[in-house]
Amino acid sequence: MTIKDIIGPSPWQLLRDYLQVLLGATIYTLGYAVFLLPYKIVSGGVTGVATIIFYLTGFPAGNTYFFVNIFLLILAMHILGWRYLVRTIMGILFVSVGIGLLQSHLTEALPDGTTQLMHILGDQKFMACVIGAFLEGLGLATIFLAGGSTGGTDIIASAINKYWNISLGRLLLMCDIVIIGLSYIIGHDIETLVVGYLAMFISTNFIDYIINSARQSVQFIIISDRYEEIATEVNTRLDRGVTVLMGEGFYSREKRQVLLILAKRYESRSIFRLIKRLDPRAFVSMSNVEGVFGEGFDMIKK
């Protein structure tokens, strides 16, 4: 157990995570309330349920989103940690209020006296589907990377993902297929289903793409006469572990030390700069790795 595990994250890190949750919630709310809800596009999740209830009963989507999420949050309270719950409650409150505000401001009166949500893209339902699903996926991925969620099926997916190595996008996909199937009762047409499944496909795949990109790791193999200096710099400056392997040239039979380093992809540029500064003639090999588990990386799950 490290000191970080004992004292927990610093106040600055918590503040950064909370701001990231708010940013993700803002993006997610814009995608749903501005592009998906007005065009009756059900992309799944609790927002999909809220859309169905709104068009069947007129009950505000933001209120449905809030009440359903509170119920699910109570169920998941014993499974997920308090930090996750704080971030999730923030996301739920922000999204609920945001949906309510945007829904009220986007409501317009028609000549016949009825009201409807404003279609800012006109009759371009396909474009609304693509943009809305893209923003939803981007917002959810941003929140997931901060250790929170917007509630709903995200809570269920995060609880399962805590113990099993199943992608969040795949878990959300399973829940959303059923919810989108229910959207047929809104307009009783196939177009509603097709557009809904398209939005789901875009959103879930974009979530996996962003999360996997952020977690992607690389492996360095370095052969250098100044291996001690390189290893020391990587340890102290980048806070990454280094393994020294004993190697031997097949032709020259010369004994050499080989450095093995595992790091996040975004750290590779710093490692290359460090090597170039210390030994421009070093032999370096970098390759992508499928998964790295242990201290400083992902935890091994069931």
C-alpha positions in Angstrom: 0.0 0.0 0.0 1.4 3.4 -1.0 1.1 6.7 0.8 -1.3 7.9 -1.9 -3.6 4.9 -1.1 -3.7 5.9 2.6 -4.3 9.7 2.3 -6.3 9.5 -0.9 -6.2 12.0 -3.8 -5.1 15.6 -3.2 -7.6 18.4 -3.0 -6.4 19.7 -6.4 -7.0 16.3 -8.0 -10.5 16.1 -6.5 -11.2 19.6 -7.8 -10.0 18.6 -11.2 -12.1 15.5 -11.2 -15.2 17.4 -10.2 -14.6 20.0 -12.9 -14.2 17.2 -15.4 -17.5 15.7 -14.3 -19.3 19.1 -14.8 -17.7 19.5 -18.2 -18.8 16.0 -19.3 -22.3 16.6 -17.9 -22.6 19.8 -19.8 -21.6 18.2 -23.1 -23.9 15.2 -22.4 -26.9 17.5 -21.6 -26.4 19.6 -24.8 -26.3 16.5 -26.9 -29.5 15.1 -25.4 -31.7 18.2 -24.8 -30.7 20.1 -28.0 -30.4 17.3 -30.6 -32.0 14.1 -29.5 -35.0 15.0 -27.4 -36.6 17.4 -29.8 -36.4 14.9 -32.7 -37.8 12.0 -30.6 -34.5 10.1 -30.8 -34.2 7.4 -28.1 -30.6 6.5 -27.7 -31.1 4.4 -24.6 -30.4 4.8 -20.9 -32.5 6.7 -18.5 -32.6 9.6 -21.0 -34.3 7.2 -23.4 -36.9 6.3 -20.8 -37.4 10.0 -20.1 -37.9 10.7 -23.8 -40.5 7.9 -24.1 -42.4 9.1 -21.0 -42.3 12.8 -22.1 -43.9 12.1 -25.5 -46.5 9.7 -24.0 -47.5 11.8 -21.0 -45.9 15.2 -21.3 -44.1 14.7 -18.0 -40.8 16.8 -18.1 -37.8 14.7 -19.1 -35.5 16.3 -16.5 -37.8 15.2 -13.7 -38.0 11.6 -14.9 -34.3 11.5 -15.3 -33.8 12.7 -11.7 -36.3 10.4 -10.0 -35.2 7.2 -11.8 -31.5 8.0 -11.1 -32.1 8.6 -7.4 -33.8 5.1 -7.2 -30.8 3.4 -9.0 -28.3 5.4 -6.9 -29.8 4.0 -3.7 -29.5 0.5 -5.1 -25.9 1.0 -6.0 -24.8 2.8 -2.8 -23.4 -0.3 -1.2 -21.4 -1.4 -4.3 -19.7 1.8 -5.3 -17.4 4.0 -3.3 -18.3 7.3 -1.8 -16.1 9.3 -4.2 -17.9 7.7 -7.1 -21.2 8.5 -5.5 -20.3 12.2 -5.0 -19.3 12.6 -8.6 -22.4 10.7 -9.8 -24.7 12.8 -7.7 -23.1 15.9 -9.2 -23.6 14.6 -12.6 -27.2 13.6 -12.0 -28.1 17.0 -10.5 -26.4 19.0 -13.2 -27.9 17.0 -16.0 -31.4 17.0 -14.5 -31.4 20.8 -14.1 -29.7 21.3 -17.5 -32.3 19.2 -19.3 -35.1 21.1 -17.5 -33.7 24.6 -18.4 -32.9 23.7 -22.0 -36.3 22.0 -22.5 -38.1 25.1 -21.3 -36.0 27.5 -23.4 -36.4 25.3 -26.5 -40.1 25.0 -26.3 -41.9 27.1 -28.9 -45.6 27.8 -29.6 -47.2 26.7 -32.9 -49.8 28.5 -34.9 -52.5 26.0 -33.8 -51.9 26.8 -30.1 -49.9 23.7 -29.3 -46.2 23.6 -28.3 -43.2 21.6 -29.4 -39.5 21.5 -28.8 -37.5 23.6 -31.3 -35.8 21.8 -34.1 -32.6 23.8 -34.5 -31.5 21.7 -37.5 -34.8 21.9 -39.3 -35.9 18.5 -40.8 -32.3 17.1 -40.6 -33.1 14.3 -38.2 -30.1 12.2 -39.3 -27.7 15.1 -38.6 -29.4 15.6 -35.2 -28.9 11.9 -34.5 -25.2 12.0 -35.4 -24.3 15.2 -33.5 -26.4 14.3 -30.5 -25.0 10.8 -30.2 -21.4 12.2 -30.6 -21.9 14.7 -27.9 -23.5 12.1 -25.6 -20.6 9.7 -26.1 -18.0 12.5 -25.6 -19.7 13.7 -22.4 -20.1 10.2 -20.9 -16.4 9.3 -21.7 -15.2 12.5 -20.0 -17.2 11.7 -16.9 -16.1 8.1 -16.8 -12.5 9.1 -17.0 -13.0 11.3 -13.9 -14.5 8.3 -12.0 -18.1 9.4 -12.1 -21.2 8.9 -14.2 -24.4 10.6 -15.2 -26.4 7.9 -13.5 -28.9 5.5 -15.0 -27.6 2.5 -16.8 -24.1 4.1 -16.3 -24.4 3.2 -12.6 -25.3 -0.5 -13.4 -22.4 -0.7 -16.0 -19.9 0.9 -13.6 -20.9 -1.5 -10.8 -20.4 -4.5 -13.0 -17.2 -3.1 -14.5 -15.8 -2.7 -11.0 -15.5 -6.5 -10.6 -15.4 -7.8 -14.2 -13.3 -6.8 -17.3 -16.3 -6.0 -19.5 -16.1 -2.8 -21.5 -18.4 0.0 -20.4 -19.6 0.5 -23.9 -20.7 -3.1 -24.2 -22.5 -3.1 -20.9 -24.4 0.1 -21.9 -25.2 -1.5 -25.2 -27.0 -4.4 -23.6 -29.2 -2.1 -21.6 -29.9 0.3 -24.4 -31.1 -2.3 -26.9 -34.1 -3.0 -24.8 -34.9 0.6 -24.1 -34.6 1.6 -27.7 -36.9 -1.2 -28.7 -39.6 0.3 -26.5 -39.3 3.6 -28.4 -41.5 2.1 -31.1 -44.6 3.0 -29.0 -43.8 6.8 -29.6 -44.4 7.0 -33.3 -45.1 3.4 -34.3 -42.6 3.6 -37.2 -39.4 1.8 -38.0 -37.5 5.0 -38.6 -37.6 5.8 -34.8 -36.0 2.4 -34.1 -33.4 2.7 -36.8 -32.3 6.2 -35.8 -32.3 5.2 -32.1 -30.0 2.2 -32.7 -27.8 4.4 -34.9 -27.4 6.9 -32.1 -26.7 4.1 -29.7 -24.0 2.7 -32.0 -22.3 6.0 -32.4 -22.4 6.9 -28.7 -21.2 3.5 -27.3 -18.4 3.1 -29.8 -17.2 6.7 -29.2 -17.2 6.0 -25.4 -14.9 2.9 -25.9 -12.7 4.8 -28.3 -12.0 7.7 -26.0 -11.6 5.6 -22.8 -9.3 3.0 -24.5 -7.2 5.7 -26.1 -6.7 7.4 -22.7 -5.7 4.1 -21.1 -3.6 2.8 -23.9 -0.1 1.7 -22.8 3.2 1.2 -24.5 6.4 -0.8 -23.9 9.9 0.5 -24.4 13.0 -1.7 -24.9 16.1 0.4 -24.7 19.8 -0.6 -25.3 22.2 2.1 -24.3 25.7 2.5 -22.7 24.1 5.2 -20.4 21.3 2.9 -19.3 21.8 3.9 -15.6 21.2 7.6 -16.3 18.2 6.8 -18.4 16.7 4.5 -15.8 17.3 7.1 -13.0 15.6 9.9 -15.0 12.6 7.7 -15.9 12.3 6.8 -12.2 12.6 10.3 -10.8 11.1 12.5 -13.4 8.4 10.3 -14.8 7.7 8.2 -11.7 7.8 5.0 -13.8 9.4 1.7 -12.9 12.3 0.3 -14.9 13.4 -3.3 -15.3 17.0 -4.0 -16.2 17.5 -7.2 -18.2 20.8 -8.9 -19.0 21.3 -9.2 -22.8 24.0 -10.6 -25.0 24.7 -9.8 -28.7 24.5 -12.9 -30.8 27.3 -12.0 -33.2 29.6 -9.9 -30.9 28.9 -11.9 -27.7 29.0 -8.6 -25.9 27.1 -8.3 -22.6 24.6 -5.4 -22.6 22.0 -4.1 -20.2 18.5 -3.8 -21.6 15.9 -1.5 -20.1 12.2 -2.6 -20.1 9.7 0.3 -19.4 5.9 0.2 -19.4 4.2 3.6 -19.6 1.1 5.3 -20.7 1.0 6.4 -24.4 0.9 10.1 -23.5 4.2 9.6 -21.6 6.0 8.3 -24.7 7.0 11.7 -26.0 8.6 12.6 -22.7 10.5 9.3 -22.7 11.8 9.9 -26.2 12.9 13.4 -25.3 14.7 12.1 -22.3 16.5 9.4 -24.3 17.5 11.8 -27.0 19.0 14.2 -24.4 21.0 11.5 -22.6 22.0 9.2 -25.4 21.0 10.1 -29.0 22.7 6.9 -30.2 20.6 4.6 -28.0 18.7 1.7 -29.7 15.0 2.1 -28.8 12.0 0.0 -29.6 8.4 1.1 -28.7 5.3 -1.1 -29.1 1.7 -1.0 -28.1 0.5 -3.4 -25.4 -3.0 -4.7 -25.1 -3.3 -4.3 -21.3 -1.1 -3.5 -18.4 -2.2 -4.4 -14.8 -0.5 -3.5 -11.6 0.6 -0.4 -9.6 0.3 2.7 -11.8 -1.9 1.0 -14.3 -5.3 -0.8 -14.3 -6.2 -3.2 -11.5 -6.8 -6.9 -12.1 -10.5 -7.7 -12.0 -12.4 -11.0 -12.0 
